[in-house]
Amino acid sequence: MPRAADYPLESAIRQSPPLNINKAADDTWVRDKTIVITGGASGFGAGYLKRWAAAGATVVIGDIDVEKGDRLVRDTGKRTGNKNLHFFYCDVTDWQSQVQLFKDAVKVSAHGGIDTVVANAGITDPDPTIEKPEGLDGPNPPPPNLAVLDVNLKGVLYTTHLALFYLPRNPGSSPANPNCDPFRIHRDRHLLLLSSMAGIWPLPAQTLYATSKHAVVGLYRNLRSSCFMHGVRVNLICPYFIDTPIVTTAGRMILAGGAVGKPEDVVEAATRFVADPRIAGRAVIVGPKLKVAQNENGEWDLMEREEESGEKQAIWELYAHDFEDSELFTRNIIRIMNRVTEIRGWAGWFQDMIKAIKHGIRIRLLQEAG
Ligand SMILES: NC(=O)c1ccc[n+]([C@@H]2O[C@H](COP(=O)([O-])OP(=O)(O)OC[C@H]3O[C@@H](n4cnc5c(N)ncnc54)[C@H](O)[C@@H]3O)[C@@H](O)[C@H]2O)c1
């Protein structure tokens, strides 16, 4: 049985080693970058804008909330003195709207390119009808409302598609390389995806939201094994409940008495990813700041008393579905399939070709017969 160690996939796909979680981000590495953020008018997006504006980056936000976006850019510009902050209307569910956002970003970029794209826009399910199939026995059964998939999945796929076009065309940037010297390379090509803890575990009553966020984890896992071919690095953040406007009153009631995270910890994690050109193919979860320790059984215990040793932390590296398990499985399947093909040889190929031609003729005859 082959072992994961026999296949050093991490180096083949240029995945960087595990993060040093205790190290703070170096904001000076963000300075010369042009960064595009979808859904940047509120919550995390607003937090990224404020921090990266203060660090001297060119930041372009696209959002459907024109009033909030305009005001945020104006106020942050005044406070930081950064004149390279821009708001453009963008509805991520509308392809032309996103195309225009990327074109506008290139236009306002001092170096004519985009260094980082943050696919951040997201909504929760305003109308969770998928599990309430009322009216289906009527004469015109209504379809479920899939708006959350439009924003959280279709929107993110549009953003990714555009990012993979614009990032490799970023003039003067270096292709992503985990072994680069971060003191020399400030401008590279980076896509940061936003999923959620609901991308790795269920979130009852928000089925479509959790489905969309699982899909973003899937997107990330696929991209990180192919993005290096475009010289693009991809990373992922999966926040737990964090205090932003997306958390509804009902959500806050359910969480009452528990722990909720702070947006600045998500901004810190994102800054780490954006700033450091060596980080590629890594994912973190961000939650409330807690002090925990591993017991002798390898389980995590909460350190409740202040005097107990250890630092509080909000950012944790996420190893879920890592290559060690999943990619070995894929490799084994492919190996077996290739072996079958080898054994069947040219005779097998010839038989299958005849079958395929017969299939084509049959379909054609059926179509012609109406
Ligand atoms: N806050 C949390 O607890 C939490 C947890 C896990 C994941 N997330 C994810 O983080 C991301 C940011 O969320 P947030 O907490 O900052 O929420 P938020 O509601 O404060 O911000 C989301 C922004 O997206 C914008 N937006 C919505 N639909 C859009 C569209 N069609 N086109 C463009 N922009 C649109 C909104 O106007 C808003 O400005 C989302 O993808 C969210 O799912 C948040």
Ligand as a Chemical Component Dictionary entry (heavy atoms), coordinates in Angstrom:
data_LIG
# 
_chem_comp.id                   LIG 
_chem_comp.type                 NON-POLYMER 
_chem_comp.pdbx_formal_charge   0 
_chem_comp.three_letter_code    LIG 
# 
loop_
_chem_comp_atom.comp_id 
_chem_comp_atom.atom_id 
_chem_comp_atom.alt_atom_id 
_chem_comp_atom.type_symbol 
_chem_comp_atom.charge 
_chem_comp_atom.model_Cartn_x 
_chem_comp_atom.model_Cartn_y 
_chem_comp_atom.model_Cartn_z 
_chem_comp_atom.pdbx_ordinal 
LIG N1  N1  N 0  -19.455 37.285 10.376 1  
LIG C1  C1  C 0  -19.513 35.977 10.472 2  
LIG O1  O1  O 0  -19.907 35.430 11.509 3  
LIG C2  C2  C 0  -19.052 35.115 9.332  4  
LIG C3  C3  C 0  -18.758 33.774 9.616  5  
LIG C4  C4  C 0  -18.332 32.946 8.582  6  
LIG C5  C5  C 0  -18.186 33.456 7.303  7  
LIG N2  N2  N 1  -18.472 34.770 7.048  8  
LIG C6  C6  C 0  -18.330 35.218 5.641  9  
LIG O2  O2  O 0  -17.519 36.372 5.568  10 
LIG C7  C7  C 0  -17.888 37.156 4.436  11 
LIG C8  C8  C 0  -18.099 38.600 4.872  12 
LIG O3  O3  O 0  -19.168 38.637 5.798  13 
LIG P1  P1  P 0  -19.342 39.786 6.894  14 
LIG O4  O4  O 0  -19.427 39.121 8.200  15 
LIG O5  O5  O -1 -18.360 40.843 6.701  16 
LIG O6  O6  O 0  -20.840 40.253 6.506  17 
LIG P2  P2  P 0  -21.450 41.694 6.182  18 
LIG O7  O7  O 0  -22.909 41.465 6.006  19 
LIG O8  O8  O 0  -21.015 42.689 7.195  20 
LIG O9  O9  O 0  -20.769 42.065 4.777  21 
LIG C9  C9  C 0  -21.116 41.434 3.588  22 
LIG C10 C10 C 0  -21.078 42.461 2.467  23 
LIG O10 O10 O 0  -21.407 41.793 1.246  24 
LIG C11 C11 C 0  -22.226 42.688 0.501  25 
LIG N3  N3  N 0  -23.023 41.973 -0.484 26 
LIG C12 C12 C 0  -24.129 41.205 -0.297 27 
LIG N4  N4  N 0  -24.616 40.788 -1.478 28 
LIG C13 C13 C 0  -23.783 41.274 -2.434 29 
LIG C14 C14 C 0  -23.755 41.192 -3.850 30 
LIG N5  N5  N 0  -24.710 40.528 -4.532 31 
LIG N6  N6  N 0  -22.757 41.812 -4.521 32 
LIG C15 C15 C 0  -21.820 42.517 -3.843 33 
LIG N7  N7  N 0  -21.798 42.640 -2.512 34 
LIG C16 C16 C 0  -22.774 42.032 -1.806 35 
LIG C17 C17 C 0  -23.090 43.375 1.543  36 
LIG O11 O11 O 0  -23.685 44.585 1.036  37 
LIG C18 C18 C 0  -22.088 43.609 2.649  38 
LIG O12 O12 O 0  -21.450 44.852 2.497  39 
LIG C19 C19 C 0  -19.147 36.493 3.861  40 
LIG O13 O13 O 0  -18.783 35.685 2.769  41 
LIG C20 C20 C 0  -19.643 35.641 5.005  42 
LIG O14 O14 O 0  -20.399 34.536 4.578  43 
LIG C21 C21 C 0  -18.906 35.608 8.032  44 
# 
loop_
_chem_comp_bond.comp_id 
_chem_comp_bond.atom_id_1 
_chem_comp_bond.atom_id_2 
_chem_comp_bond.value_order 
_chem_comp_bond.pdbx_ordinal 
LIG N1  C1  SING 1  
LIG C1  O1  DOUB 2  
LIG C1  C2  SING 3  
LIG C2  C3  SING 4  
LIG C2  C21 DOUB 5  
LIG C3  C4  DOUB 6  
LIG C4  C5  SING 7  
LIG C5  N2  DOUB 8  
LIG N2  C6  SING 9  
LIG N2  C21 SING 10 
LIG C6  O2  SING 11 
LIG C6  C20 SING 12 
LIG O2  C7  SING 13 
LIG C7  C8  SING 14 
LIG C7  C19 SING 15 
LIG C8  O3  SING 16 
LIG O3  P1  SING 17 
LIG P1  O4  DOUB 18 
LIG P1  O5  SING 19 
LIG P1  O6  SING 20 
LIG O6  P2  SING 21 
LIG P2  O7  DOUB 22 
LIG P2  O8  SING 23 
LIG P2  O9  SING 24 
LIG O9  C9  SING 25 
LIG C9  C10 SING 26 
LIG C10 O10 SING 27 
LIG C10 C18 SING 28 
LIG O10 C11 SING 29 
LIG C11 N3  SING 30 
LIG C11 C17 SING 31 
LIG N3  C12 SING 32 
LIG N3  C16 SING 33 
LIG C12 N4  DOUB 34 
LIG N4  C13 SING 35 
LIG C13 C14 SING 36 
LIG C13 C16 DOUB 37 
LIG C14 N5  SING 38 
LIG C14 N6  DOUB 39 
LIG N6  C15 SING 40 
LIG C15 N7  DOUB 41 
LIG N7  C16 SING 42 
LIG C17 O11 SING 43 
LIG C17 C18 SING 44 
LIG C18 O12 SING 45 
LIG C19 O13 SING 46 
LIG C19 C20 SING 47 
LIG C20 O14 SING 48 
# 
